């Protein structure tokens, strides 16, 4: 299973689930070792297909760092923290998450859109 790290050590993602919200954005940065990107993406595509069918899912986009970067960034929009937590907590998702190699590091964090 991928190693989970807090992007914001003062507010870990799992603490963010306690706050009831409307629409949220899950930004999840993955550090994928060189030569492992295709393996990672194959597993991630299966997860994405599963998540798209979950209640409250809105959209998902994956981005890859340039110039040989080992970073991939998933940006997913959900109707609420509750919808995301329910999807992440499902036994099916947990089985898929366990398939990710241990050398992948994940930095998930939940955001709300603000106007600027």
N, C-alpha and C positions, 0 to 999 in steps of 0.2 A: 504494500500500500504506500502511496506517496506520503511524504512527510509534510504535515501541515505546520506552517509558521504564521504568526500574527504579523500582518503588515503594520498595524498600530498596536504596540504592546500594552497601551493603556486601555484599549477597547478591542479585545479579541472578537472575532466574528461570532462565536457562539454566545457571547454576552449581548451582541446586537439583536439576536433573536428574541430577547425579552421585551424589546420595544415593538409595539404594534404600529405598523405603518401602512401607508398606501403603497403606491408603486415604488419599487426599489431597483437599484442596479447592483448586481454582483460583479465585482471586478476581481478576477482571479489570475494572478501572475504565476506562471509555472517556470521553473528553471529545469530545463531538459538537457541532459548531457549530450555532447556532440555524438552524432551517429544514432541517436535514439528518437529523433523527431518523428519519423514515420510510424514507429511502434506506438509512441505516445498518441499520435493523431488517430491511428486506427482504433485504439481504445476509447479516445475522447469522442470520436464520431458515434460510437455505440451509445455512450452516455448521453450525447446530445439528442439522439433519436428518442431515447427513453424520456428525457426531460421535456422535449417538445410536446409529448402527449399528456403531460401532467397538468392538472387544473392550476390556473394562475400563471402559467408560462406565457411570456409575451414575445421575446426574441432572444437571439444569441448570435454573437460574432466572435470569431477567433482572429487574433492578430499575431504576426511573427516579427520579432525584432530584426533589424537590418544589419548588414555588414558582418554576418557570421555570429550574431547574438544567439545565445542559448535561451532567450526568453520568449515565451508565448503568453499572450494575454487574452483571456476569455472575458467578454463583456456580455452579461445576460441580464435581461429585464424581466422582472416578475411583478405580479399585481400586489404582493405583500410579502413581508418577512415570514408570515405564517405559511403561505403557499410554498415558498422556497424551503422552509424548514421541514414541511411535510414531505416534499419530494426528496430532499437529502436524507431524511430519516427512513425512507422506505427500504424494506429488505432487498428489493431488486437493485436499487441504487447502491446500497452498501456492498452487495456482492460484486458489482462492477468496479466500485472504487477500490476494493481489495486486490483487483487484478493489476493495478498500476505498480510499476517497479518502485522499490524503496529508494532508488537514487534520484527520483523526481521530487522536487520540493515545490509546494504550493503555498501561495500567499493570498488567501481570499479575504475580501473585505466588502461590506455592504455600504452603499451610498444612496442618498436621495438626491434627485436633481434639484438644483436651485437656479434661479434666474440671475444673470449678471448683465 
